Amino acid sequence: MLLAVQSTLFAQFSLIGQLRTRTELRNGLGNLAPKDAPAAFFTSQRTRLTFGYKWDRVQFQTSIQDVRVWGQDAATINNADGNRLMVHEAWAEITLANRADTSIKFKPIQNLSLKIGRQEMIYDDSRLIGNLDWLQQGRRFDAAILKAQHRGWALDVGVGFNQNSDAFGVVGDYYTPGNGPASALSTQNITLAIPAGFLPTTGKGGAPILLTPLSTNGQNQQFKSFQMAYLTRTFSGPASSQTKFSALVFKDDFQKYRIDSLGNASQGYVYGRRYDVAGVNSRVTYGAMLVGQLGNAASRIGKVQWQVFAYGQSGKDRDGLTLKNAYHYGANFMIQKGSFSFGPGYEVLSGNNATTILAGETSRFDPLYGTPHKFRGSMDYFYAGTGSPAGGLQDAFLKFKYTGSRLTTGLDIHYLALAASTYNKMADVPAGTLLAAKLGMEYDFLANYALNKFTNVEFGYSIMSGTNSLEYAKQGTMDQKNKVGTWAYLMINIRPDFLAIKK
């Protein structure tokens, strides 16, 4: 009797650990490297402990993680070192209605629950909203999500509102969308203290640090608030076929700002943005996705998995530009026969057509808070923390994959090009000259081996064969960078289940 009680109690708890190291050799990751520049080599590590609890009407989970680069800290750490230990997740989900629970007298909806707190948000294939798990720090949201399920349909409605401080004496709800530095060098190379609510930039008048602005994937604390609705259902068909439909509406609001500066004539100036303007710039992203499967891997034609999607954006971006004809669409499929699978795909993210775009407008689609590493090349040249071309992106790709009992390998080939006309404004070319559309070819190889049920070893090697258009579109130069970038990594991922019972 005691053993039975203990087994029941143990089934409600989970305690999962993770130690993930990644050793990288970078020579042109994210951007083409300067000529004759040495490669970078380092090892980063994520350590995570996730505790979960589940009972009839409540779920609770908290995840604590530490992220650092080997050697980043002194051998003896003092109080000024680090600040990398953080709470990655801390949420609870309570059941509000459940037809299977006879003690809850509510029948119109089969299941209704509320998930609240710091949490990962993962929808569909993480194309627009995901946990960005490839990044050692990952991504999490402070949010409340109402989740309903009824007759095969599922609807999530979520909200979030960010603020910088709860201190006494703070008035209003102005929000500074970033982790700002405590100080910055002025135009006279004098270090000036940076006050709260001010984010420095490098150019006079507040020009951005990068020639190509970051998407929201490259931002920290990116929105002031958000509201979303996500609807999905899976439909089964004959001969092992099924189709999943999903629709998303996501509205994010960004604090307005004004261009300002700090300093004086003797000290020099630090230019930047001051977030003390009333109101927000609101952007709405909307669209749908269909994912389907036909047959199975043992049939004559194999298993075919396919996907089509289309999204649009309207309103204003975080800088107050009016979004006009911003879109993202694509399709792909994979054919699996036994252990092997392959398939092509194509997707487009709209950009600014330099010949027609008007002042105060933008046509650049921003892929929100997804996982760009998963879709547009492993080297993160686009829609990550390295900026992306103002002319948008076309990505035509072909993928090959082998899945064994322990070993999985894959090869992805990407043809990357501008989606819209972009002027070449180099001094030695005639005015009105357009860049060639081709940005480059990227080749990504991956091998993953399962040592045991809680340890994986992963090796990756990537090559970017870039063009002058890639160098210019991202960095504003030509013939000053190496056109071939390479990247290799070895990652060991250890995830023990501390409460698992060995059979």
N, C-alpha and C positions, 0 to 999 in steps of 0.2 A: 504493500500500500504506500509506504514511504517513497519507494523508487518511482512509482507512478506519479505521485505528487511532484517529485523533483523533476521528472521528465517534462511534465506540463509547464512547470515554472521556467525551466531552461529554454523551452521552445519560444518564450516570449522575449528573450534577450538576444542581442547580437553584439559582438565586439570584434571589429575588423581592424587590423593594422595594415599599414602600407609603408614600405621603404622603397623608393624609386630613385635610382641614380641614372643620370644621362650624361655620357661623355661625348663631347662634340668637337669636331674640327671644322671651323667656319672659314671659308675663303670666298665670300660673295653671297652670304645668306641674306635675303631680304633686299639687298641692293648690290649692284655691281661694285666690286672693290676697286680702289685706286690702283693704277699700274704699279707693279713691284711692291705692293703692300704685303706684309707678312700675314699668314693665316693665324686665326685665333684658336686656342685650344683650352678647354676647361671641362670640369665636371660639376653639374648641379644636382641637388638632392631635394626630394620632397619626402617628409615623414608625416604620416597622417594616422590618427586614431579615431575611429568612428564607432560610437555607441548607439545602439537602437533598442527601443522597447515597444512592444505591441500588445495591446489588450483588446477587449471587445469593441470599445468605443473610442479608443485613443491610440495614436502612434506618436512616438517621441524619438528624435534623433539629434545628436550633436556630433560634430566633427572638428577636431583640433589638428592643425597642421603647422609644420615648420618648414620653410623654404630657404635655402641658402646655396651659395657657390662654395665649393671646397676651397679653403684658404682665404675666404673673404673676411673672416674674423681673425683677430689676433689669437695666439695660442692661449693667452689668459684674457678672458672677456670681461670688460668692465661695463658699467651701466650705460655708457654711451654707445656701445656696439649693438648692432642688430636691430631688433623690433620686427622680427620675422615670424615670431610665434603668434598665431591668430586663431580665432574661431572661424572655421570655414562654413560650418552649418550649425544651426541651433534652431530647430523648428518642432512644432507639434501639429498633429492632424487629429481633429475630433470629429466623430460621426454625429451628424445632426438628424439623419433619417436613414433607416435601413429596413426594407420590407421583411428581410429574413429575421430581424430582431423583433419578436412579438411584444417586447416591453416598450417599444417606441411606437406610439399611436399616431403614425403618419404614413399614409399610403399613396398619395399622388405621385411621388417620385421614388424610384427603386432605391437609390442611394444618394445621399447628400452629405458632404463633409467640408470642413474648413481647415486649410493648411496655412499656418501663420508662423512667421519668424524668418530667420536667415536661412535660405534654401537655394539649392540648385534648381534651375528651370530648364527642362529639356523637352522640346517639342519637335515632332517628326524626326528628321535626320540631323538636327542641330544646324540646319542651313541658316536660319534667321535667329533662333533663340536656343542656346545650348550652354553647357557647363564649361566649355573650352578646356577640357581635361588635359589636352596636350600641353598646355602651358602649365608649368610647375605650380604657379599660384592658383590656377583654376579660376572660375568665375562663380559668383553667388549673388543673389538678390535679396534685399530686405523687402518682403512682400506679404500680402494676404491673398489667398486664392480660394475661391468657392468652387467646389468640384461636384458636378452632378452627373449621374448615369441613369439612363432610362431607356429600356427597350432597345439596347444596342447602341444608342447614341451617348456621347460623352461631351459635356460642356464645361470648360474652365473659364471663370471670370476672375481676373486678378487686378490688384491695385498696389501701388507703392508710392511713397512720398519721402524724399530725402532731405535732410537738413544737416548743417555742419556742426551745430552746437545746441545744447540745452541749458547753457549757462544763464544765470540771472543777469538781467540788464541787456540781453540781446533782444532787439526789437525787430519786427518784420520777419519775413521768411526768405530773404535773399539767400541764394545758394551758389557757392563757388564750386563749379564742376571739375575739381581736380585736386590732387595732392600737391599743393604748391610748395616751392622751396622756401626756406627761411631767409635766404639772402641771394643776391645776384650781382654780377659785375655790371657796372654802368658803362657808358660810352667812354669814360675816362679811366676804365679799369680799376675803379674804386668799388669795394664791396658795400652794397646798401642793403639794409634790412627790408624784407618784403612784408607788408602788413597783411592781415587777414582780408580776404575778399579781392585780392589783386593777384593775377597770374601774369608773369612776365613773358614776353616774346622777344625775338631777336631783332626784328626789323623796325625801322622808324615808322611810327604810326600804327604799330601793333601787327606787323606782318607775321605770318605763321613761321614756326621754326622750320618746317619742311616745305619744300616747293610744292609737294602734293599733299594736301591736308589729310589728316588721319580720319579713317572711318570710326564709327563708334566702337568698333572692336579694339581700337588702339587707345581708347580713352579710359580714364579712371573716374569713378563716380559720375558717369556720363549724363544722366538725366536728373532733373529735379523731381519729376513724378511720371508715372505711367499708368495707363489703363488698358486692359486687353481682354479679348474674348477669343477662345479657341474651341472649335466644334469639330468632332470627328466621328466616323463610323466605318466599320469594316463589313463588307458584303461578301458572302461566300457564293461561289458559282460551281458549275459542274467540273469534273475531272481535276480536282485539287486546285482549282483556280479561286482566287480571291482578290478583292480590290478594296483598298483603304482610301477613303475620302477625308480630307481635312481642310478647314478654312480658318484663316487667322486675320484678326484686326488688332493692330497694336499701335497705340498712340503714346508717344513720348514727348515730354515738355521740357524745354531747356531755358534756364534763366537768361534773360536779356543782359547785355553788358554794354559798356562804353569804352572807347579807346582812351587811355590815360597814360601818364608817365610819372615817375618818381625822380627826385633829385633836383639839382640846380646847375647853374653854369660852371661853378668850380668843381663840383663832384662828378658832373656828367649825369646822364639820364638812363633810366631803365624804362623801356616802353612795354606796354602790356594792356590787359583788359581788366576793368574794374566791374565787378558784378554787384552793382547797387542800383540797377534800373528796374523799375516796377514792370511786371508782366513776364510772359514766357513766349517763346517761339514753339509752336506745336506742330508736330509731324505725325502723319497717319500712314501706316503701312498696311496693306490689305491684299489678300489673294488666296489662292487655293492650290492644293497639291493632290495628285492621284498617284498611288503606288499599287502595283499589281503583281501577281504571280500566276504563271501558267505551267502546268505539268509538274514533273519532278525529275531529280537528277538521274534516275534510273530509266526513264522513258527513252524512246527512240530519238526524240528531238531535244531531250534534256529539259531542265527547268529554266524558264525564262522569267526574269524579274525586270520590271520596267517602272519608270517614273516620269511624270510630266508635272510641270508647275509653272505658275505665272503670278507675279506680284507687281503692285504699283505703289507709288508714294506720292502724297500731296501735302499741302500745307506749307510750312516753312522749316528749313533746316536749322541747326543750332546757331548758325551765324545770321539768321534772319533772311536768308535768300528764299525767294519763292520757288517751290518745287514745281517744275513743268515737264510733263512727259517723262517722268522717271519710272523705269520699269526693270524687271528682272524676270527672265523666263528661260526655260531649258527643258531638255528631255534626255534620257539615257536608258540603256537596257544592258543586262548581263545574261549570257547563256551559260548555264552550268551543265556539264556532262561529266559525271563521276566526280573526280577530285579537281577537275580543271574548269575554269570559267573565264570568259572574256566578253568584252562588249564596248561599244562606242558611246559617246555622249557629246552634247553641245549645250552651252549656256551663254547668256549675254547679260551683262550689267550695263545699263545705259550710262552715257557720259555726256559732257558738254560738246556740242557741235560748234567749233570755233567760228564757223562761217555764219551762223544764224543766232547764237545765244545772245540775249539782251542783258544789259546791266541790271543787277538786282535779281536775276533768275539763275537757276541751276537745274540741270537735268541729270545730275549724278545720283544714281541709286546707291543707297547706303545699306549694306546687308546686316544692319542692326547688331545683335549680340550673339552671333553664331560662332562657328568654328571654321574660319577660313582655311586653316591648315589641312582640313579634311577634303577640301573641294578644289582649290585653284592652285595646286602645286604645293609640295611639302616644304619648299624653300621660303614660303611666306613673303613673296614679292608684292602681293596684292591684298588689299583690304585687311591688313594686319597692322602691327605697330610701325610699319615702314612707309606708310603712305601708298597711294595708288594713282594711276594716271587720271587726269581730269577728263580724258576722252573715253573713260569707261573701259570695259574689257570684254573680249570674245575669247572663249575657251573651248576648243575642240579637242577631245581627248579619247584615248583608247586604253583600256585597262585589261591586264591579264593577271590571273590569280590561281595559285595552287593551294589546296587545303588538304593536309594530311592529318594523321592522328595526333601528331605533336608539332610538326613543322608546317608553317604557312608562309608562302612567298608571294610577292606581287611586283608587277612592273606597270607603272603608269606613264603614259606619254602625252604631253600637253603641247598643243599649238596655240600660242597666245598672241592676240592682236588687239589693237585699239578698236573700240566700237563706234567711235565718231571722229570726224575730221578734226585734226589738231595742227595748228600752225607751227612751222619751224621758224623760230625767231632768232636763230643764230645770225651774227653780224655779217657773215660772208655768203649769205643766200638771199635771193631776191625777196622782197616783201610779198606776202601771200602764198609762199611755198608751204605745202603740207608735208607732214611727216609720213613716211611709209608706214602702213598699218601694222606690219609684222613687228612684234616685240621680241619674240624668241621662242625657243623650244626648251621644254623642261622634261627631264627623264628622272623618275623616282623609283628606286628599287628598295624593297623592304623584305626582311626575313624575320619571322617570329618563331621561337622554339619554346615549347612548354617543358621545363625541367621536371615539374611536378604540378600538383593541382593548385599550388599557391605561388609558384615562381615562374616568370617568363623572362626570356632574354630576347631582345629585339635589336637588330642591326639595320641601319638605313644608309643609303648612299644616293645623292642627288646631284645632277648636273644641270645648270642653266646655261644655255647657249643663247646669249642675248644679242641685240642689235643696237645700233646708234639710236633708234627710236626709243628703245627701253631706257638707255642712259639719259636721253634728253627728257623723256616724259616723266621720269622720276627724279632726276637730279639737275636738269637744266644745262648739261654739258654734252659734248660729243668728243669721241676719241681721247678721252682722259681716263677711262676706266677699263679694266679687263672685261672683255666680252664673254668670258667663260667663268662662271662661278661654280664652285663645288662645295659640298657639305656631306659630312659623314657623322654618324653617331652610334653609340652602343648603349643600350638602356637595359637595366636590370630592374624588374618590377616584382617585389615580394609582397604578397597580400595574405598573411595568415589569418585564419578564423580562430580566435582564441577560445571560443566556446564549443568548437566542433569536437565530437567524440569519435576517437579512432575505433573503427570496427575491428 
